[in-house]
Amino acid sequence: MITTPVVPEEFVGKEPTFNQLVEFVEVYYDGDRPRVIEEYEKTILSAWSTGKYYLLGQVLTDPIDRITTERIENALQIHRQRSIDYGAPCNSFEYNSILHTERMFADLLRIIEKYYEIMMEIEYMPGGARYQAGLKRFNERNGII
């Protein structure tokens, strides 16, 4: 079952774009790039795609669009509805295509979860923006210059 990542309060309205996830993977992932990044990039670079990709094979998305909870839920809803409308896959090729798309989407969501986890650590580490804001509030409240 595919579940939507929980967006930390600090990132509401600042959800990552696909381009930001590519940069994130390049910096924070060791070894091979995740297959979903490779495949979405191939789609974006192909002539037929006009520089966009399909989130879960359903929602046309520009790589600079934020991958919000609403966008994810919309893709899931369309995917579920199409399963109802069209019924079960008619052959093994179609079945494998659907499974592949679902796996890629689930992998993308795991990358988003990892993005939030690491970015939260960066925000709150000494020197990070949230750390600095908290330190400033603490110092003001306690009369420390």
N, C-alpha and C positions, 0 to 999 in steps of 0.2 A: 504494500500500500504506500502510495506517495503522500507525504505530509509536507505542508508548507512550513518553511523556516519561520521561527519567531523572530520578529524584527525588534531588536533592543530599542528602548525609548529614544536613546541617543541618535539612532539612525533612521527614525521615521522622517520621511521626506528626503533622506540622503541615501536611499538604497543604492546598491551598486549597479552600474551598467555592465553590459557584456565587456566593453573595452576595459573597464576598471578590473573586472575579474581576470582578464588576460594579463594585465600588469601584475595583479596580485599573485597569480599562479607563477609568473616568471620570477618574482622576488621570493615568495615563501614556500614554494614546492621544490623539493629536491628530486632530481632525476627527470623522468619523462613527464611531459605535459599530459594532463588528463585528456582522454580521447574525445570527450564532449567538446572541449575547447578546440581541438584540432578540427573536428567535424563541423562545428558551427562556423569556424573561420573559413573553411573550404567553401561552405555555402555562401558566406558573405562575399567572398572573393570571386565567386562564379558569375558569369555574365548574366544568367537568367534571373539572379536573385535581386538585382538592383541594389546590392550592398546591404541586404537585410537577411534575417534568418527567421525560422518559424519556431517559436517556443512551444515545445511538446508537439511539434508538427501542426500546430493549430493557429497560433497567433503571430502574425507578421510583426516582427520587432526590429527596430533599428538598433545597431550596436551602441548607440549613445542614449537610448531610452533606459530609464531606471527599471530594474526588475523588481517591481513592487508586489506586495501580497495580492493586490487586486488583479494584476496582470497574471500572476501565477494561478490564482483561483479561477480566473476567466479561462485560461488554457485548460485547466483540469475540467471545468464544467463543459466546455465545448467537446473535449475528448470523451467524457462520459456520455454526453448526449449523442455524439456520433456513433458510439458503440451501441446505443439503444436504437438509433435510427437505422443503422446499416446491419445490425446483427453481428453474429460471430464472423470471424475471418473465413473466407471461402477456401483458402488453401494454405499450405505451410509457408509459402513465400510471404503472403500477407500477414500471417500470424507472426513470423519472425520479424517482419518490418515493424509491426506494432510493438513487439517486445523490445526491439532495439531502440525505438523512439522513447519508450517509457524508461528504459535503463539510462539513456543519455540524459533525459530530463531529471531523473532521480540523482544522477551524478552531479548535474549542474546545481541542484538544490543543496547537495552536500558541500559543494565548493562555496556556495553562498553562506551556509552555516559556519564553515571554517573562516570565511571572510569576516563575519561578525565577531566571532570568537577572538581572532587575532587583532582586529581593529579596536575592539574594546580594550584589550591589553595595552595596545599602543596609546590609546586615549588616556588611560589611567596610570601609565607608568610615569615615574619621575621625569618631568620635563614635558609630558604630554599635555594636550590642551585641557582635558578634564582635570588632570592633576593640578595644573596651574590655577584653574578657576577655583578648585576646592581649597588650595593653599591660600589664595587671595582672600576668599571668604573667611577662612579660619583666622588669618592674620588680622583682618578688619574686625572681626567679632571679638578678638582677644587683645586688641590695641597694639598689635605688633606691627612695626613698620616694614 
